[in-house]
Amino acid sequence: DCPVTFTMRKIGGKWKPIILYLISKGGNRFGLLQRGIEGISKHMLTKQLRELEADGILSRKIYAEIPPRVEYSITELGDSIMPIIGSMREWGEAHMPPTS
């Protein structure tokens, strides 16, 4: 019954915030996402995308091409989560150690 717990069930974990951020920045294909997320396996990326889609946060469009092309987009519900993801990005930018 905790709203924070509910939110964490939908977008919490190691990968979902990163997936949402990359899709919001135009990384809407599986290969782009996998290359953009260091350390994620194909199996885990597939699982996370399916969960986000089942929760109504992402939508998936399959194009009738050979080979099939699949693109992900953020739904209206997912768009309502993006301020949270944006705040996470801003906090990270403000507190990340400088790169050499």
N, C-alpha and C positions, 0 to 999 in steps of 0.2 A: 503493500500500500504506500510505499515511499516513492514520490515522483522522481527522485534522483536514481533510484534503483531501476525504475521503469525505463528512464532515458538510457541508462547504461546497458540495459538488455538490448536496446535497439541499436545504439551506435558505439557501445563500449568495446573494449578489447584492444589488441595490439594493431589490428589492420583496418578496421572499419573507418576510423577518422581519416586515415591516409587515403583510402580508396575514395571516400567522398570528396576530399580535397582535390585529388588528381582529376576526378571526373568533372568537378566544377571548373577546373582549369583546362578542360578540353581533352583530357586523356580518357576517351570514352570507348576504347576498344581493348579487348583482353590482352593482346600483346603489349600495347602501350602501358597498360596498368602493371603487367608483370615486370616489364623492364624498369618501370618507375618506382617499384617497391622492392628495395633491397631485402633479400632473405625470404620472400614469400614463395611458397611452392604453388604449382598449378592447382593442385588439389585444394589447398587452403584458399587461394584466390577464388576458385569456383564456389567453394562452400560459403565464403563471406558474401560474394555477389548474390548468390541464391537467397541467403538470409535477408539481405537488404531489399531484394526484390519481393520476397514473401511478406516483409513488413511494410511494403508500400513506399519505401524510401527511394528506390531506384526502379526504373522501367527498362525493359530489354526489348530491342527491336531486332528481328532477324530478317536479313535481306535475302531474297531468293536469287542468289548468285552462286557460282562455282569458283572457288570454294565459298561456303556460306560466310557472310559477314554479319557480325553481331555488334551492335552499339548499345551502350548503356547511357541513360540520362537520369537526371535527378527529377523526381516527381514534385508536385506541389507540396506534399507532406515533407519530402526530403529538403525542399527549398527552405522550409521553416526551421530546419536544423542548421542551415549554413551559417547563421550568426554565431552559433556555438563553435563550429569549425574555424570560422574567421577569428574568433577570440583566441582559440588555441594557437593559430598561426601567429597572431600578433604577439602573444606572450612568448612564444618560441623565438621570434625574431628579436625581442627585447632582451632575452636572457641567454641566448646561445653564446658560447664562448667564440671569440673571433677565430676565423680559420686562417692558417698561415699559407 
